[in-house]
Amino acid sequence: MPSGCYPLLIGCGRIDDPMALEALMAWQAVEPDCRSVVFENAGHCVNMDVPQAFNRTLEEFWETASTPDES
């Protein structure tokens, strides 16, 4: 499937392994239409480290995400 044909949210925690942030940036480079977020004060388990920020981000993404056919 070509880039941009689907909603995509990429996230990682700021204090996760440095490879996670590198992977997020690399993925974002090949998926320029994605939405990405780096969660402050979170490691690898973002949903457990900062659950309110994680849930808010996910809810906002679900509410605003659309595919090209829907926009």
N, CA, C and O atoms as a Tinker XYZ file with bonds, in Angstrom:
   284  protein
     1  N      0.854000   -1.175000    0.000000    73     2
     2  CA     0.000000    0.000000    0.000000    64     1     3
     3  C      0.900000    1.237000    0.000000    63     2     4     5
     4  O      1.829000    1.311000    0.804000    81     3
     5  N      0.650000    2.199000   -0.872000    73     3     6
     6  CA     1.491000    3.395000   -0.924000    64     5     7
     7  C      1.361000    4.248000    0.331000    63     6     8     9
     8  O      0.342000    4.218000    1.021000    81     7
     9  N      2.402000    5.000000    0.607000    73     7    10
    10  CA     2.399000    5.907000    1.758000    64     9    11
    11  C      1.228000    6.877000    1.660000    63    10    12    13
    12  O      0.871000    7.325000    0.570000    81    11
    13  N      0.637000    7.196000    2.800000    73    11    14
    14  CA    -0.411000    8.194000    2.850000    64    13    15
    15  C     -1.806000    7.691000    2.531000    63    14    16    17
    16  O     -2.742000    8.491000    2.505000    81    15
    17  N     -1.985000    6.408000    2.288000    73    15    18
    18  CA    -3.302000    5.875000    1.947000    64    17    19
    19  C     -4.059000    5.386000    3.163000    63    18    20    21
    20  O     -5.096000    4.736000    3.027000    81    19
    21  N     -3.567000    5.684000    4.331000    73    19    22
    22  CA    -4.172000    5.193000    5.560000    64    21    23
    23  C     -3.722000    6.106000    6.695000    63    22    24    25
    24  O     -2.633000    6.675000    6.634000    81    23
    25  N     -4.541000    6.250000    7.718000    73    23    26
    26  CA    -4.117000    7.044000    8.874000    64    25    27
    27  C     -3.046000    6.293000    9.657000    63    26    28    29
    28  O     -3.154000    5.084000    9.862000    81    27
    29  N     -2.028000    7.001000   10.088000    73    27    30
    30  CA    -0.926000    6.364000   10.799000    64    29    31
    31  C     -0.448000    7.266000   11.927000    63    30    32    33
    32  O     -0.102000    8.426000   11.700000    81    31
    33  N     -0.430000    6.737000   13.123000    73    31    34
    34  CA     0.099000    7.425000   14.298000    64    33    35
    35  C      1.314000    6.639000   14.788000    63    34    36    37
    36  O      1.216000    5.441000   15.053000    81    35
    37  N      2.447000    7.310000   14.907000    73    35    38
    38  CA     3.675000    6.680000   15.382000    64    37    39
    39  C      4.073000    7.383000   16.670000    63    38    40    41
    40  O      4.109000    8.612000   16.718000    81    39
    41  N      4.366000    6.629000   17.701000    73    39    42
    42  CA     4.750000    7.249000   18.961000    64    41    43
    43  C      5.807000    6.452000   19.691000    63    42    44    45
    44  O      5.963000    5.248000   19.484000    81    43
    45  N      6.528000    7.148000   20.550000    73    43    46
    46  CA     7.481000    6.486000   21.438000    64    45    47
    47  C      7.722000    7.400000   22.635000    63    46    48    49
    48  O      7.373000    8.581000   22.617000    81    47
    49  N      8.315000    6.840000   23.654000    73    47    50
    50  CA     8.633000    7.605000   24.847000    64    49    51
    51  C     10.003000    8.257000   24.738000    63    50    52    53
    52  O     10.931000    7.675000   24.177000    81    51
    53  N     10.125000    9.445000   25.264000    73    51    54
    54  CA    11.381000   10.195000   25.209000    64    53    55
    55  C     12.519000    9.428000   25.899000    63    54    56    57
    56  O     13.669000    9.502000   25.468000    81    55
    57  N     12.193000    8.691000   26.973000    73    55    58
    58  CA    13.264000    8.006000   27.703000    64    57    59
    59  C     13.317000    6.512000   27.373000    63    58    60    61
    60  O     13.869000    5.716000   28.134000    81    59
    61  N     12.738000    6.146000   26.235000    73    59    62
    62  CA    12.878000    4.784000   25.717000    64    61    63
    63  C     14.307000    4.621000   25.193000    63    62    64    65
    64  O     15.083000    5.576000   25.183000    81    63
    65  N     14.636000    3.444000   24.774000    73    63    66
    66  CA    15.923000    3.183000   24.149000    64    65    67
    67  C     16.115000    4.157000   22.982000    63    66    68    69
    68  O     15.169000    4.392000   22.230000    81    67
    69  N     17.304000    4.726000   22.812000    73    67    70
    70  CA    17.520000    5.684000   21.722000    64    69    71
    71  C     17.133000    5.135000   20.341000    63    70    72    73
    72  O     16.761000    5.900000   19.450000    81    71
    73  N     17.220000    3.838000   20.170000    73    71    74
    74  CA    16.845000    3.241000   18.893000    64    73    75
    75  C     15.367000    3.486000   18.572000    63    74    76    77
    76  O     15.006000    3.590000   17.400000    81    75
    77  N     14.514000    3.577000   19.583000    73    75    78
    78  CA    13.086000    3.806000   19.343000    64    77    79
    79  C     12.851000    5.164000   18.701000    63    78    80    81
    80  O     12.064000    5.272000   17.761000    81    79
    81  N     13.518000    6.194000   19.188000    73    79    82
    82  CA    13.367000    7.522000   18.596000    64    81    83
    83  C     13.951000    7.548000   17.190000    63    82    84    85
    84  O     13.388000    8.182000   16.297000    81    83
    85  N     15.061000    6.873000   16.986000    73    83    86
    86  CA    15.646000    6.785000   15.647000    64    85    87
    87  C     14.675000    6.079000   14.694000    63    86    88    89
    88  O     14.513000    6.493000   13.545000    81    87
    89  N     14.041000    5.027000   15.173000    73    87    90
    90  CA    13.070000    4.302000   14.348000    64    89    91
    91  C     11.870000    5.194000   14.025000    63    90    92    93
    92  O     11.381000    5.185000   12.896000    81    91
    93  N     11.400000    5.954000   14.996000    73    91    94
    94  CA    10.283000    6.866000   14.762000    64    93    95
    95  C     10.646000    7.858000   13.666000    63    94    96    97
    96  O      9.851000    8.090000   12.755000    81    95
    97  N     11.834000    8.445000   13.742000    73    95    98
    98  CA    12.247000    9.431000   12.738000    64    97    99
    99  C     12.418000    8.795000   11.359000    63    98   100   101
   100  O     12.063000    9.400000   10.347000    81    99
   101  N     12.964000    7.570000   11.316000    73    99   102
   102  CA    13.135000    6.885000   10.034000    64   101   103
   103  C     11.780000    6.545000    9.420000    63   102   104   105
   104  O     11.573000    6.713000    8.218000    81   103
   105  N     10.869000    6.070000   10.249000    73   103   106
   106  CA     9.529000    5.711000    9.772000    64   105   107
   107  C      8.812000    6.951000    9.262000    63   106   108   109
   108  O      8.149000    6.923000    8.225000    81   107
   109  N      8.957000    8.038000   10.008000    73   107   110
   110  CA     8.321000    9.295000    9.620000    64   109   111
   111  C      8.860000    9.780000    8.273000    63   110   112   113
   112  O      8.121000   10.381000    7.493000    81   111
   113  N     10.127000    9.526000    7.996000    73   111   114
   114  CA    10.726000    9.954000    6.733000    64   113   115
   115  C     10.089000    9.243000    5.535000    63   114   116   117
   116  O      9.968000    9.832000    4.461000    81   115
   117  N      9.686000    7.995000    5.711000    73   115   118
   118  CA     9.064000    7.268000    4.601000    64   117   119
   119  C      7.537000    7.343000    4.631000    63   118   120   121
   120  O      6.873000    6.906000    3.691000    81   119
   121  N      6.989000    7.891000    5.695000    73   119   122
   122  CA     5.541000    8.088000    5.832000    64   121   123
   123  C      5.283000    9.562000    6.162000    63   122   124   125
   124  O      4.848000    9.876000    7.269000    81   123
   125  N      5.546000   10.468000    5.214000    73   123   126
   126  CA     5.474000   11.901000    5.530000    64   125   127
   127  C      4.097000   12.399000    5.958000    63   126   128   129
   128  O      3.990000   13.464000    6.566000    81   127
   129  N      3.047000   11.648000    5.652000    73   127   130
   130  CA     1.701000   12.078000    6.038000    64   129   131
   131  C      1.258000   11.524000    7.390000    63   130   132   133
   132  O      0.122000   11.736000    7.813000    81   131
   133  N      2.153000   10.822000    8.059000    73   131   134
   134  CA     1.795000   10.256000    9.355000    64   133   135
   135  C      1.756000   11.346000   10.428000    63   134   136   137
   136  O      2.218000   12.469000   10.222000    81   135
   137  N      1.210000   10.989000   11.535000    73   135   138
   138  CA     1.268000   11.841000   12.715000    64   137   139
   139  C      2.199000   11.142000   13.695000    63   138   140   141
   140  O      2.050000    9.948000   13.951000    81   139
   141  N      3.156000   11.877000   14.241000    73   139   142
   142  CA     4.084000   11.261000   15.190000    64   141   143
   143  C      4.117000   12.067000   16.478000    63   142   144   145
   144  O      3.880000   13.275000   16.490000    81   143
   145  N      4.416000   11.370000   17.548000    73   143   146
   146  CA     4.476000   12.023000   18.849000    64   145   147
   147  C      5.547000   11.336000   19.694000    63   146   148   149
   148  O      5.677000   10.112000   19.705000    81   147
   149  N      6.300000   12.166000   20.394000    73   147   150
   150  CA     7.263000   11.666000   21.373000    64   149   151
   151  C      6.714000   12.063000   22.733000    63   150   152   153
   152  O      6.554000   13.249000   23.023000    81   151
   153  N      6.428000   11.080000   23.558000    73   151   154
   154  CA     5.824000   11.324000   24.864000    64   153   155
   155  C      6.914000   11.612000   25.891000    63   154   156   157
   156  O      7.783000   10.777000   26.139000    81   155
   157  N      6.857000   12.790000   26.478000    73   155   158
   158  CA     7.803000   13.167000   27.525000    64   157   159
   159  C      7.534000   12.313000   28.767000    63   158   160   161
   160  O      6.407000   11.863000   28.975000    81   159
   161  N      8.528000   12.095000   29.566000    73   159   162
   162  CA     8.411000   11.341000   30.829000    64   161   163
   163  C      7.892000    9.922000   30.630000    63   162   164   165
   164  O      7.259000    9.356000   31.521000    81   163
   165  N      8.161000    9.351000   29.459000    73   163   166
   166  CA     7.723000    7.981000   29.186000    64   165   167
   167  C      8.876000    7.194000   28.590000    63   166   168   169
   168  O      9.718000    7.718000   27.860000    81   167
   169  N      8.877000    5.916000   28.934000    73   167   170
   170  CA     9.852000    5.001000   28.358000    64   169   171
   171  C      9.184000    4.143000   27.306000    63   170   172   173
   172  O      8.399000    4.643000   26.500000    81   171
   173  N      9.489000    2.853000   27.306000    73   171   174
   174  CA     8.966000    1.945000   26.292000    64   173   175
   175  C      7.467000    1.691000   26.450000    63   174   176   177
   176  O      6.769000    1.503000   25.454000    81   175
   177  N      6.972000    1.682000   27.661000    73   175   178
   178  CA     5.549000    1.396000   27.916000    64   177   179
   179  C      4.790000    2.705000   28.105000    63   178   180   181
   180  O      4.344000    3.025000   29.206000    81   179
   181  N      4.653000    3.444000   27.032000    73   179   182
   182  CA     4.041000    4.777000   27.082000    64   181   183
   183  C      2.663000    4.735000   27.713000    63   182   184   185
   184  O      2.337000    5.584000   28.543000    81   183
   185  N      1.850000    3.760000   27.336000    73   183   186
   186  CA     0.484000    3.710000   27.857000    64   185   187
   187  C      0.446000    3.506000   29.368000    63   186   188   189
   188  O     -0.536000    3.875000   30.013000    81   187
   189  N      1.488000    2.930000   29.939000    73   187   190
   190  CA     1.529000    2.757000   31.399000    64   189   191
   191  C      2.274000    3.907000   32.072000    63   190   192   193
   192  O      1.955000    4.266000   33.206000    81   191
   193  N      3.267000    4.493000   31.387000    73   191   194
   194  CA     4.053000    5.575000   31.974000    64   193   195
   195  C      3.281000    6.891000   32.031000    63   194   196   197
   196  O      3.330000    7.600000   33.036000    81   195
   197  N      2.579000    7.210000   30.969000    73   195   198
   198  CA     1.799000    8.457000   30.912000    64   197   199
   199  C      0.424000    8.151000   30.301000    63   198   200   201
   200  O      0.134000    8.565000   29.179000    81   199
   201  N     -0.412000    7.429000   31.042000    73   199   202
   202  CA    -1.680000    6.959000   30.461000    64   201   203
   203  C     -2.614000    8.070000   30.004000    63   202   204   205
   204  O     -3.283000    7.925000   28.981000    81   203
   205  N     -2.673000    9.168000   30.735000    73   203   206
   206  CA    -3.583000   10.237000   30.322000    64   205   207
   207  C     -3.141000   10.869000   29.010000    63   206   208   209
   208  O     -3.965000   11.107000   28.127000    81   207
   209  N     -1.856000   11.141000   28.877000    73   207   210
   210  CA    -1.340000   11.720000   27.631000    64   209   211
   211  C     -1.501000   10.738000   26.472000    63   210   212   213
   212  O     -1.862000   11.132000   25.363000    81   211
   213  N     -1.232000    9.463000   26.733000    73   211   214
   214  CA    -1.383000    8.440000   25.705000    64   213   215
   215  C     -2.841000    8.358000   25.248000    63   214   216   217
   216  O     -3.116000    8.392000   24.049000    81   215
   217  N     -3.768000    8.252000   26.190000    73   215   218
   218  CA    -5.188000    8.134000   25.844000    64   217   219
   219  C     -5.687000    9.371000   25.115000    63   218   220   221
   220  O     -6.424000    9.257000   24.135000    81   219
   221  N     -5.296000   10.543000   25.578000    73   219   222
   222  CA    -5.714000   11.795000   24.928000    64   221   223
   223  C     -5.205000   11.830000   23.480000    63   222   224   225
   224  O     -5.949000   12.186000   22.566000    81   223
   225  N     -3.949000   11.464000   23.280000    73   223   226
   226  CA    -3.367000   11.463000   21.937000    64   225   227
   227  C     -4.080000   10.478000   21.031000    63   226   228   229
   228  O     -4.397000   10.796000   19.885000    81   227
   229  N     -4.330000    9.289000   21.538000    73   227   230
   230  CA    -5.009000    8.270000   20.744000    64   229   231
   231  C     -6.441000    8.692000   20.411000    63   230   232   233
   232  O     -6.889000    8.508000   19.279000    81   231
   233  N     -7.154000    9.248000   21.370000    73   231   234
   234  CA    -8.520000    9.702000   21.118000    64   233   235
   235  C     -8.551000   10.816000   20.078000    63   234   236   237
   236  O     -9.405000   10.816000   19.191000    81   235
   237  N     -7.620000   11.767000   20.184000    73   235   238
   238  CA    -7.551000   12.857000   19.202000    64   237   239
   239  C     -7.244000   12.311000   17.810000    63   238   240   241
   240  O     -7.798000   12.777000   16.814000    81   239
   241  N     -6.364000   11.326000   17.753000    73   239   242
   242  CA    -6.036000   10.722000   16.471000    64   241   243
   243  C     -7.260000   10.045000   15.868000    63   242   244   245
   244  O     -7.566000   10.245000   14.693000    81   243
   245  N     -7.957000    9.247000   16.665000    73   243   246
   246  CA    -9.148000    8.557000   16.166000    64   245   247
   247  C    -10.210000    9.535000   15.683000    63   246   248   249
   248  O    -10.880000    9.292000   14.679000    81   247
   249  N    -10.360000   10.647000   16.406000    73   247   250
   250  CA   -11.391000   11.619000   16.053000    64   249   251
   251  C    -11.062000   12.376000   14.776000    63   250   252   253
   252  O    -11.969000   12.816000   14.070000    81   251
   253  N     -9.787000   12.533000   14.470000    73   251   254
   254  CA    -9.407000   13.379000   13.338000    64   253   255
   255  C     -8.821000   12.596000   12.169000    63   254   256   257
   256  O     -8.650000   13.154000   11.086000    81   255
   257  N     -8.513000   11.332000   12.360000    73   255   258
   258  CA    -7.887000   10.542000   11.295000    64   257   259
   259  C     -8.897000   10.259000   10.184000    63   258   260   261
   260  O    -10.074000    9.995000   10.433000    81   259
   261  N     -8.411000   10.320000    8.987000    73   259   262
   262  CA    -9.243000    9.955000    7.842000    64   261   263
   263  C     -8.331000    9.393000    6.758000    63   262   264   265
   264  O     -7.133000    9.675000    6.717000    81   263
   265  N     -8.913000    8.613000    5.906000    73   263   266
   266  CA    -8.189000    8.124000    4.739000    64   265   267
   267  C     -8.474000    9.077000    3.592000    63   266   268   269
   268  O     -9.423000    9.857000    3.674000    81   267
   269  N     -7.690000    9.041000    2.528000    73   267   270
   270  CA    -7.944000    9.945000    1.406000    64   269   271
   271  C     -9.361000    9.841000    0.853000    63   270   272   273
   272  O     -9.898000   10.836000    0.366000    81   271
   273  N     -9.983000    8.660000    0.916000    73   271   274
   274  CA   -11.350000    8.503000    0.425000    64   273   275
   275  C    -12.358000    9.220000    1.290000    63   274   276   277
   276  O    -13.448000    9.555000    0.825000    81   275
   277  N    -12.011000    9.465000    2.556000    73   275   278
   278  CA   -12.943000   10.085000    3.504000    64   277   279
   279  C    -12.796000   11.595000    3.565000    63   278   280   281
   280  O    -13.692000   12.275000    4.067000    81   279
   281  N    -11.697000   12.137000    3.070000    73   279   282
   282  CA   -11.461000   13.581000    3.222000    64   281   283
   283  C    -12.061000   14.392000    2.116000    63   282   284
   284  O    -11.941000   15.617000    2.113000    81   283
